[in-house]
Structure formats: structure tokens, C-alpha cells
Amino acid sequence: MNKTYMSTILLFLVFIGFLWWGLSMLFSPQKDGETVIYSLLILGCAGYALVSILMLPRKKQR
């Protein structure tokens, strides 16, 4: 598999993983202030990964 495709797939998996982890922590029944802040930081990392995916160069289509 091409390195470009592999890195894109891994970045997408990082985005999905952080999004799932952050949302599951944010909506957990037992949460305190520290858990909310930590989940928001994780969601920020997911957002950064999403922006990185959107900023990847695209192939030109003819």
C-alpha cells in the first residue's frame, strides 16, 4: 500500500478514535470538572486531526 494512503487512513482513524473517546467521556454518567475539561481537550485533538485531513492535498481530476 502507498505511504500516502496509509498515512491518510491512520489520520482518519486517529480522528474517529479521539472523537469517540472524547464524546464517550463527555456524556458519561459519572463526570466531574476534570473529566469535562479532559474530554474537551481530546475533542480538540479530534478537531485538529479533522482539519489536518481537510488540508491534505488532493489529486487533480480531469
C-alpha positions as CSV (number, residue, x, y, z in Angstrom):
1,M,0.0,0.0,0.0
2,N,1.2,3.5,-0.8
3,K,2.6,5.6,2.1
4,T,0.2,8.4,1.3
5,Y,-2.9,6.3,1.6
6,M,-1.6,4.6,4.7
7,S,-1.0,7.9,6.5
8,T,-4.4,9.3,5.4
9,I,-6.1,6.2,6.7
10,L,-4.2,6.3,10.0
11,L,-5.0,10.0,10.4
12,F,-8.7,9.3,9.8
13,L,-8.6,6.5,12.4
14,V,-7.0,8.9,14.9
15,F,-9.8,11.4,14.2
16,I,-12.5,8.7,14.7
17,G,-10.8,7.3,17.9
18,F,-10.4,10.7,19.6
19,L,-13.9,11.7,18.6
20,W,-15.4,8.6,20.1
21,W,-13.2,8.8,23.2
22,G,-14.0,12.4,23.8
23,L,-17.7,12.1,23.3
24,S,-17.9,9.0,25.5
25,M,-16.1,10.8,28.3
26,L,-18.2,13.9,27.9
27,F,-21.5,12.0,28.1
28,S,-20.5,9.6,30.8
29,P,-22.8,9.4,33.8
30,Q,-20.1,9.9,36.4
31,K,-18.3,13.1,35.4
32,D,-16.6,15.9,37.3
33,G,-14.9,19.1,36.2
34,E,-11.7,17.4,35.4
35,T,-13.3,14.8,33.2
36,V,-15.2,17.5,31.2
37,I,-12.0,19.5,30.6
38,Y,-10.1,16.4,29.6
39,S,-12.8,15.3,27.2
40,L,-12.9,18.8,25.7
41,L,-9.1,18.6,25.2
42,I,-9.5,15.2,23.5
43,L,-12.2,16.6,21.3
44,G,-9.9,19.5,20.4
45,C,-7.3,16.9,19.2
46,A,-10.0,15.2,17.1
47,G,-10.8,18.6,15.6
48,Y,-7.1,19.2,14.8
49,A,-7.0,15.8,13.1
50,L,-10.1,16.6,11.1
51,V,-8.6,19.9,10.0
52,S,-5.4,18.1,9.0
53,I,-7.4,15.6,6.9
54,L,-9.2,18.5,5.2
55,M,-5.9,20.3,4.5
56,L,-4.3,17.3,2.7
57,P,-3.5,17.9,-0.9
58,R,-6.0,16.4,-3.4
59,K,-5.4,14.8,-6.8
60,K,-6.4,16.9,-9.7
61,Q,-9.3,15.4,-11.6
62,R,-9.5,15.9,-15.3
